[in-house]
Amino acid sequence: MRYRVIEAAVQFGPGIVLGLTAEQAAARRHRLMPAADGFTVAEPVEFKVGEVVEVLAGDVGKGLADRLVPADQPVPERPVAASAPRRTAR
């Protein structure tokens, strides 16, 4: 399944097989091993907000569920935090 990272950096651990673009794989080549249909994570790899990653084999885990959405779904809107009123200079 293809996922989009929507919050913070997401880290995938060893054993997960990922489908990556050539750019994504090149940037992380020292932590990946080529697999028949993608790349097996040998050492933890991180992906930043906005990147799309395809998980071909392995469990994403509950800890990442709030930081990933299916790539074909829109990115959910985050509520805007209320800011404290600004003080004017005297």
C-alpha positions as CSV (number, residue, x, y, z in Angstrom):
1,M,0.0,0.0,0.0
2,R,1.2,3.5,-0.8
3,Y,1.3,6.0,2.1
4,R,2.0,9.8,2.3
5,V,3.8,11.0,5.4
6,I,1.7,13.8,7.0
7,E,3.3,14.5,10.3
8,A,6.9,14.5,11.6
9,A,9.5,12.2,10.2
10,V,8.5,8.5,9.9
11,Q,10.9,5.8,10.5
12,F,10.6,2.3,9.0
13,G,12.6,-0.5,10.7
14,P,14.6,-3.5,9.4
15,G,12.7,-6.2,7.5
16,I,10.1,-4.0,5.9
17,V,10.1,-4.1,2.1
18,L,9.5,-0.7,0.5
19,G,8.8,0.4,-3.0
20,L,10.8,3.6,-3.6
21,T,11.6,6.0,-6.4
22,A,15.2,6.0,-7.7
23,E,15.8,9.3,-5.8
24,Q,14.4,7.9,-2.5
25,A,16.5,4.7,-2.8
26,A,19.7,6.6,-3.7
27,A,19.5,8.9,-0.7
28,R,19.1,5.8,1.6
29,R,21.2,3.2,-0.3
30,H,23.5,2.6,2.7
31,R,20.5,1.4,4.8
32,L,18.7,-0.7,2.1
33,M,19.2,-4.0,0.4
34,P,17.8,-4.7,-3.1
35,A,14.8,-7.1,-3.1
36,A,13.0,-8.7,-6.0
37,D,10.2,-6.1,-6.0
38,G,11.7,-3.2,-4.0
39,F,14.1,-2.6,-1.2
40,T,14.4,-4.4,2.2
41,V,15.2,-2.1,5.1
42,A,18.5,-3.2,6.6
43,E,18.8,-0.3,9.1
44,P,16.1,2.2,10.1
45,V,15.2,4.7,7.4
46,E,13.3,8.0,7.7
47,F,11.0,9.8,5.4
48,K,10.0,13.5,5.7
49,V,6.5,15.1,5.5
50,G,5.1,14.9,2.0
51,E,7.0,11.9,0.8
52,V,5.1,8.9,-0.6
53,V,6.3,5.4,0.4
54,E,5.0,2.1,-0.8
55,V,5.0,-0.7,1.8
56,L,5.2,-4.0,-0.1
57,A,5.8,-6.3,2.8
58,G,5.8,-6.0,6.6
59,D,3.7,-4.3,9.2
60,V,3.6,-0.5,9.4
61,G,2.6,-0.7,13.1
62,K,0.2,1.3,15.2
63,G,2.8,3.9,16.1
64,L,2.9,5.2,12.6
65,A,-0.8,5.2,11.8
66,D,-1.3,8.8,12.9
67,R,1.5,10.0,10.7
68,L,0.6,8.3,7.5
69,V,-2.4,8.4,5.2
70,P,-3.1,6.4,2.0
71,A,-1.4,8.2,-0.8
72,D,-4.7,8.4,-2.8
73,Q,-6.5,10.2,0.0
74,P,-6.3,14.0,0.6
75,V,-4.1,15.2,3.5
76,P,-6.3,15.9,6.5
77,E,-6.5,19.5,7.7
78,R,-4.9,20.2,11.1
79,P,-6.7,22.5,13.4
80,V,-5.0,25.9,13.7
81,A,-3.7,26.5,17.3
82,A,-5.0,29.6,18.9
83,S,-2.3,32.1,19.6
84,A,-2.0,34.4,22.5
85,P,-2.9,38.0,21.8
86,R,0.0,40.2,21.1
87,R,1.0,43.0,23.4
88,T,1.5,46.4,22.0
89,A,4.7,48.3,22.8
90,R,4.3,51.2,25.2
